[in-house]
């Protein structure tokens, strides 16, 4: 763990804090590597059942590190190899957020722009502070946010996403909630507690059920209706065979709290 990314574990929740406030927590090479490494470690950590990603300072994340990108253009190929690797690396991170077997919650404040907005869209849930601004505003500097577009168009309606992408305009937290980019908007002073409460509620559920449920959630979304029902039916049948599921059903019928083993 490096100083650029801080981790704190509490109540089966791992909180990852992007700690480069002087750069508005830009997704530099170092930040991308730190997040990728820590999320991969968390994926195999049975003590962790949920993850929070947040930013230090006055912003969540301002996207890629433009100074690093500008420096890369001095290469003989104009930076083409560097940029291909950079966006592939970023894509791996966003895919990892979606695929690790733990729910990931973005705790957002200040601004979430370009790849920062992409990260919010990639997380399974998001809680935003009042006044937070969201944008995929690369078009304002001549760089269309094509990779952020992938996650954004899987979160909000297409016409609204296209407007954001082509105008470079920001939307406020309430609008982001109405469109489906974030789950909740809360007063800034309550952001930490509200996000932690959501994460801890998720972490209290049966871990193996949430694990297979998260995987199924994303897989079925890419299937036809018939394929989705066939696939999720098999997932539920598997889930029903878990010992803890049997215990959970018995506890419900007995009107008592279940005692999970996993």
Buried (B, 14 or more C-beta within 10 A) or exposed (E): EEEBBBBEEEEBBBBBBBBBBEBBBBBBBBBBBBBBEBBEBBBEBEEBBBBBBBBBBEBBBBBBBBEBBEEBEEEEEEBEEBBEEBBEBBBEBBEBBBEBBBBBBBBBBBBBBBBBBBBBBBBBBBBBBBBBBBBBBBBEEEBEBEBBBBBBBBBBEEEBBEEBBEEBBBBBBBBBBBBBBBBBBBEEEBBBEBBBEBBBEBBEBBBBBBBBBBBBBEBBEEEEEEEBEEBBEEBEEEBEEBEBBEBBEEBEEEEEEBEBEE
